[in-house]
Amino acid sequence: GLTNYWGYNKLGYFALEAAYLSAPGALHEMKWAIKQLHAAGIEVLLDVVYNHTGEGSELGPTLSLRGLDNASYYRLQAEDPRFYVNDAGCGNVLDFTHPRVIQMTLDSLRYWVQEFHVDGFRFDLSVVLGRELDQFDPGAGFFDALLQDPVLAGVKLIAEPWDIGPGGFQVGNHPARFGEWNSEFRDALRRYWRGDENQRGIYAACLQGSAHIFDWRGRKPWASVNFVTAHDGFTLHDLVSYQRKHNDANGEGNRDGSDHSYSSNGGVEGITDDADILAGRARSKRNLLTALLCAHGTPMLLAGDEFGQTQLGNNNAYCQDNPLAWLDWRLPQTDAGKNELTFVQRLLALRRATPLLRCDYFQHAQIEIVPGLLDVFWFDESGAELQQHDWDNPVARLLGLQRVAARADDAIDIVLLLSNSDSAAHIFQLPLPNLSYRIAIDTHEPEIAEVPLPESAFTVAANSLVLLIATVTASDLQQAVQAQGLLSQALLAKESIAQGDEHE
């Protein structure tokens, strides 16, 4: 009694899902819809599934490619070609070492670009497309042909960079023109803000565009497609409301869907009217959204997360064509939904207005903005630079990030991101205290917006994230750096004297 709510089946790569149209063959309706989205300044990317077809395993029905040339279109097991290779987990995979498979896929991509004018593609389980024999190769024949195609040269390309075959996790290893879903970002943010141990270092790396993964062959931070939630898995609301999945409605005994969501329910599983738990969940959502939209890279936001969409703990709702999975457009009209939507709008506006929140190069603390001040600086709650033992501290819950960049008008922007995933409030001493910061975001008090900060320190509430921004002249910044240098020297001298007294 369940239906294919996600609305696609991989039998014909040139066929539009009929449910999108009011009548069979009315392709002009989709073309018109895309044209209207373009007129509104919205690009359209098509999620494409070329890695397998709906024909399933060797036990499945003959519906399309199997009946044309089974051995050419599909990868078959070498030891017994009666059986399929199943690196997609769906029964079969296409053989992208065969020229006809490559030709068919490129013909399909060109069709959607030339006839429907889509702006790009997201490739489901893209590692299958780059497998030469059993191993993934970023220089595989399909990728070479795709990147040389004149029709496809200007479109956006996004990879879901994994499959379930050998060596199937290939985040960061796709050709340079691809953006890639960054699952490490997803998991690091979830674990850090859940309070897991040993998360400070990987969380910090993800905030800076995951350079350890993507900074090669001239790639830029946009290559990291950052996300906390996607259509696969929990919604954001459910991520902070459910400790475990609740997929019984799918009819598979709750065996389907991921068992490793790194979620937290705040103390009660699912729906509750406890005001404290609801406030904590709302703050947790704001933490994740703020970290997502302040991180370098390309942010991806799941539809509905901006106003509290829930699937009641179902993390695999592909077969639920009913209110469980439908977007509930009443939610933005509720008080909670309005507040969440307003908060996301503020974050998006801040990201657009603040280049340091969407930097176009990887910051490695190698650019000196003014003498003595590099473009990125990591610090603890005392304002001091983090040392190796600080990064290695498994129970570290606090992290300060300072980014600095010069603007075209010779002014200098400074961004401070103060993260506290601890259960207690902490005072952060600012590394450059003599500057005029403003409080742009405080996830503990979301109603605060663009408020001046007169003090040289800021108390970050428990489980909260704060964004401070300042714009200064080069001379004012240089004076602040010199003053802070003198203060640091004095503190070091005082500490040295104290240690000497203690030794005596």
C-alpha positions, 0 to 999 in steps of 0.5 A: 500500500506504499508508493514511490513518493520520491517520484523517479524510477531509473528505466529511461534516462530521457523520460520525465516523471509523469507525476510532475505533469498534468497530462501525459507528454506535457513536457512544456509544463516542466520547461515553463516551470524552469523558465519561471524559476530562472526569471526569479533568479533561481537556478535548477539542478537535476538530481540524476541517478545513472549508477543503477536502474530499476531492473534490480538484481538478476532476479528482477524483471526485464524492463529496459537495458537488460533486454537490449544488451545485459552484458554491455550495460551492466557490470557482471561478477567476473567469477559468475556472470549470471550475477550482478555487481551491486556497488549501489546496493540496489541490485545492479550497477551500470558499466561505465567502462563501456563506450555505449554506457558513457554515450547514453549518459552524456546524451541524457545530460545534454538532453536536459541541458538543451531541451529543459535548460537545467543549470547543473546536476547532482550525481547520485552515488557518483563513485560508480560512474568513475569505476575502472574495473573495480577501482575508482579513478578520478580520470575515468573515461566518463569523467574525461568525456563529461568535462570535455563536452562543449554542451556540458562545459558550463553547467554545475556538477555536484557529486555524491562521492561514495558507493558501497563497493570496495574503496567506495568513500571518495570524498575529495577525490573527484575531478576539480570541476565537481562540488562534492557532498561533504559527509565529514562536515555533516557528521562533525557538526552533529557530533560536536554540537551533541557534545561528543569527545575528540571533535574540536579539530575536525569541527575546526577544519570543517568550518574552514572548508575542509582544506585537508580534503579539498585543497588540491589541484587548485580547487576552491572552498566551494568544492565542499558542499556542506550540509547537516541534513539531506533528503536521506536521513532525519530532518533538522527538527528530528535530528534534535528530537529523536535518539533513534529512527522510527521507520515502522511505517515503511513496512520493513521492521525498522531495518531500513534507513541509517542507524548512525545519525549522531542525533540527540533528543534533549532528554525526551524521545520525540514529541514533548511539551516540556518548555526547557527541552523545546528551548534546548532543541530550538537552540541546537537547531540554531547552532547547526544552522549558524555553523553551516552558514558561517562555514567556508564552502557551499551550504546546502539546506534541506527544504523545510529545515528553515521552519521546523519540518518533521517526519516524526523520526522517520529517516527514510521517507521515500515511500511515504506519499502522505502528510508524514513526508509532505512539506507542511506549509502551515508550520511557517505560520506558527510562532516557532516556525516564524521565528526559525524562518526569520533566523535563517533569513538573517543568517543568509543575509549575513552570509551574503553581506560578509565575504569572510563567511564565504571565503573564495580561498583556503585560509592557512594562516599564511597571509599577513593582513597587518604586521603580526596578524594572520588571516586566521587564528584559533584561540581558547576562552582566554584569547590565547592561541591554541597549541597542539595539546589543546587540539589533542584534548579529548574533552575540549568543548570550546573553540574560538575562530578569528578570520581577517581580510582586507576589503577593496576600500582598504577597510578590514573585516574581522569575524569571530566565531565563538563555539561552546558545546559545553553544558555550562556558560564560558567567558571568552576573552577576545584576542583583539579586545580594543575593537568595535565588535557587534553581536551579529548572531547569538544562538542563545538569544536569537532576537539580538541583532547587530548589537554593539559589544562594548566589552573586551570579553563575551559570555557564551551561554551553554551549548551556544554559538556567537558570531561577532563582526567588526570593520576597522581601518588598517591603522586601528587594527595595527594599534590593536595588534601592538597593544595585544602583543604588549599585553601578551608579553606582560602576561607571559612575564607574570606567569614566568615570575609566578612559576619561578616563585613556585619553584623556589 
